[in-house]
Amino acid sequence: MAQKTVLIVCVCVCVPAQKTVLIVYAHQSGGSFNSAAKDVAVEALKQQGYKVVVSDLYAMNFKASATVEDITGEVKNPEHFKYGEETMQAWKEGRLCDDIIAEQRKVEAAELVIFQFPMYWFSVPAIMKGWIDRVLSQGFAFSLQKMYSNGIFKDKKAMLSFSTGSMQTMYRPDGLNGDINVTLWPLQNGVLHFCGFQVLAPQVFWCPGHSPPANRTAMLDGWRARLKTLLVERPLTFAPCELFDLTFPGGFMLRPEVREEQRTRPHGITTGHHLGKPLPPDNQLKAEG
Ligand SMILES: Cc1cc2nc3c(=O)[nH]c(=O)nc-3n(C[C@H](O)[C@H](O)[C@H](O)COP(=O)(O)OP(=O)(O)OC[C@H]3O[C@@H](n4cnc5c(N)ncnc54)[C@H](O)[C@@H]3O)c2cc1C
């Protein structure tokens, strides 16, 4: 008797994953200007079809301190605990704690990460610094081979969106606080670009606490307008790895021919790589050209 055959045809419908933006948000109050700036971004990006994920760090009571509790299971060297080495090992073995893993998944899924915060002490609030310390761990966010323009997140974008207590003029090179480009260098170069992110120009809300209501509304309107084309903006310029001799004998310094080529240029390469010359104007505020 002939055997009956059943043919099952599977039709796979490939639905492209919805593009995601992650907003890492640090403000204690839902009535704050930062909350309003976050809401503007959520609404504008959703209107463009993005999935928007918000990590509301204070609401999550996000743990800010980098400690041994961030690792599940045994640590390798309890006598001399080294957070970076132990978390890298734990990341490889899937032994980081749940809140870190959850945030890392959000970063992996995101095309753009926006950090929304009030400036604290020329930097981010401690709870956000804790997110940076704990989530952007070695192995996951960088390695000794993968950093800066060769970095792990080179196909992703990131940006700072923050408010200040000081007026804009105070952050000019001749203002009381000094040049905002210098203030932003550690976060934008040392954190975001270090992990490979293409860094979009920061969104700075100057001194909303002492601005008239109309100015605050205008600041939020400006942010809303910028968000329409944010994801196609050109990123800020940093010094690519190719400019450096990335060997131990070379000391990770500028290659001699690059140094020579830069000799006659009027400005340094970036805010940090100033080569003892005037800083390139607004290198940390605006994309070049
Ligand atoms: C520990 C610490 C360190 C600091 N370090 C620095 C520093 O280094 N440099 C610096 O410049 N500043 C610094 N500051 C100041 C801080 O950056 C500012 O207080 C903060 O940026 C203000 O933002 P906010 O969201 O808290 O404003 P809020 O005070 O919440 O808001 C400002 C105004 O906007 C209004 N508002 C809220 N929602 C809306 C809306 N939808 N439309 C219009 N208006 C709205 C509010 O009602 C309020 O009147 C520091 C503050 C602290 C506490």
The ligand as an SDF file (V2000), in Angstrom:
LIG
                    3D

 53 58  0  0  0  0  0  0  0  0999 V2000
   23.6130   68.4200   43.2080 C   0  0  0  0  0  0  0  0  0  0  0  0
   23.4390   69.4670   42.1510 C   0  0  0  0  0  0  0  0  0  0  0  0
   24.5040   69.8220   41.3650 C   0  0  0  0  0  0  0  0  0  0  0  0
   24.3540   70.7630   40.3590 C   0  0  0  0  0  0  0  0  0  0  0  0
   25.4250   71.0750   39.5670 N   0  0  0  0  0  0  0  0  0  0  0  0
   25.2700   71.9550   38.5440 C   0  0  0  0  0  0  0  0  0  0  0  0
   26.3570   72.2390   37.6700 C   0  0  0  0  0  0  0  0  0  0  0  0
   27.4540   71.6890   37.7840 O   0  0  0  0  0  0  0  0  0  0  0  0
   26.1640   73.1260   36.6790 N   0  0  0  0  0  0  0  0  0  0  0  0
   24.9570   73.7510   36.4950 C   0  0  0  0  0  0  0  0  0  0  0  0
   24.8250   74.5500   35.5550 O   0  0  0  0  0  0  0  0  0  0  0  0
   23.9040   73.4810   37.3030 N   0  0  0  0  0  0  0  0  0  0  0  0
   24.0320   72.6000   38.3060 C   0  0  0  0  0  0  0  0  0  0  0  0
   22.9640   72.3010   39.1220 N   0  0  0  0  0  0  0  0  0  0  0  0
   21.6570   72.9030   38.8020 C   0  0  0  0  0  0  0  0  0  0  0  0
   20.7680   71.9460   38.0020 C   0  0  0  0  0  0  0  0  0  0  0  0
   21.4110   71.5540   36.8190 O   0  0  0  0  0  0  0  0  0  0  0  0
   19.4460   72.6010   37.6710 C   0  0  0  0  0  0  0  0  0  0  0  0
   18.7760   72.8330   38.8810 O   0  0  0  0  0  0  0  0  0  0  0  0
   18.6010   71.7230   36.7720 C   0  0  0  0  0  0  0  0  0  0  0  0
   19.2490   71.5980   35.5240 O   0  0  0  0  0  0  0  0  0  0  0  0
   17.2430   72.2980   36.5070 C   0  0  0  0  0  0  0  0  0  0  0  0
   16.4760   71.3330   35.8080 O   0  0  0  0  0  0  0  0  0  0  0  0
   15.1230   70.7500   36.4500 P   0  0  0  0  0  0  0  0  0  0  0  0
   14.5090   69.7930   35.5000 O   0  0  0  0  0  0  0  0  0  0  0  0
   15.3630   70.2530   37.8320 O   0  0  0  0  0  0  0  0  0  0  0  0
   14.2900   72.0750   36.4880 O   0  0  0  0  0  0  0  0  0  0  0  0
   12.9430   72.3920   37.3330 P   0  0  0  0  0  0  0  0  0  0  0  0
   13.3120   73.2380   38.4860 O   0  0  0  0  0  0  0  0  0  0  0  0
   12.1720   71.1750   37.5470 O   0  0  0  0  0  0  0  0  0  0  0  0
   12.1600   73.2440   36.2380 O   0  0  0  0  0  0  0  0  0  0  0  0
   12.5130   74.5690   35.8790 C   0  0  0  0  0  0  0  0  0  0  0  0
   11.2060   75.2910   35.5500 C   0  0  0  0  0  0  0  0  0  0  0  0
   10.5810   74.6550   34.4370 O   0  0  0  0  0  0  0  0  0  0  0  0
    9.1900   74.4920   34.7290 C   0  0  0  0  0  0  0  0  0  0  0  0
    8.5710   73.4670   33.8950 N   0  0  0  0  0  0  0  0  0  0  0  0
    8.3180   72.1470   34.2040 C   0  0  0  0  0  0  0  0  0  0  0  0
    7.6580   71.5660   33.1850 N   0  0  0  0  0  0  0  0  0  0  0  0
    7.5020   72.5070   32.2270 C   0  0  0  0  0  0  0  0  0  0  0  0
    6.8990   72.4980   30.9370 C   0  0  0  0  0  0  0  0  0  0  0  0
    6.3180   71.4230   30.4380 N   0  0  0  0  0  0  0  0  0  0  0  0
    6.9370   73.6470   30.2120 N   0  0  0  0  0  0  0  0  0  0  0  0
    7.5310   74.7620   30.6930 C   0  0  0  0  0  0  0  0  0  0  0  0
    8.0940   74.8350   31.9210 N   0  0  0  0  0  0  0  0  0  0  0  0
    8.0930   73.7150   32.6680 C   0  0  0  0  0  0  0  0  0  0  0  0
    9.1670   74.2020   36.2180 C   0  0  0  0  0  0  0  0  0  0  0  0
    7.9030   74.3970   36.7810 O   0  0  0  0  0  0  0  0  0  0  0  0
   10.2050   75.2050   36.7210 C   0  0  0  0  0  0  0  0  0  0  0  0
    9.6350   76.4720   36.8840 O   0  0  0  0  0  0  0  0  0  0  0  0
   23.0810   71.3910   40.1510 C   0  0  0  0  0  0  0  0  0  0  0  0
   22.0110   71.0480   40.9690 C   0  0  0  0  0  0  0  0  0  0  0  0
   22.1780   70.0990   41.9650 C   0  0  0  0  0  0  0  0  0  0  0  0
   21.0100   69.7390   42.8420 C   0  0  0  0  0  0  0  0  0  0  0  0
  1  2  1  0
  2  3  1  0
  2 52  2  0
  3  4  2  0
  4  5  1  0
  4 50  1  0
  5  6  2  0
  6  7  1  0
  6 13  1  0
  7  8  2  0
  7  9  1  0
  9 10  1  0
 10 11  2  0
 10 12  1  0
 12 13  2  0
 13 14  1  0
 14 15  1  0
 14 50  1  0
 15 16  1  0
 16 17  1  0
 16 18  1  0
 18 19  1  0
 18 20  1  0
 20 21  1  0
 20 22  1  0
 22 23  1  0
 23 24  1  0
 24 25  2  0
 24 26  1  0
 24 27  1  0
 27 28  1  0
 28 29  2  0
 28 30  1  0
 28 31  1  0
 31 32  1  0
 32 33  1  0
 33 34  1  0
 33 48  1  0
 34 35  1  0
 35 36  1  0
 35 46  1  0
 36 37  1  0
 36 45  1  0
 37 38  2  0
 38 39  1  0
 39 40  1  0
 39 45  2  0
 40 41  1  0
 40 42  2  0
 42 43  1  0
 43 44  2  0
 44 45  1  0
 46 47  1  0
 46 48  1  0
 48 49  1  0
 50 51  2  0
 51 52  1  0
 52 53  1  0
M  END
$$$$
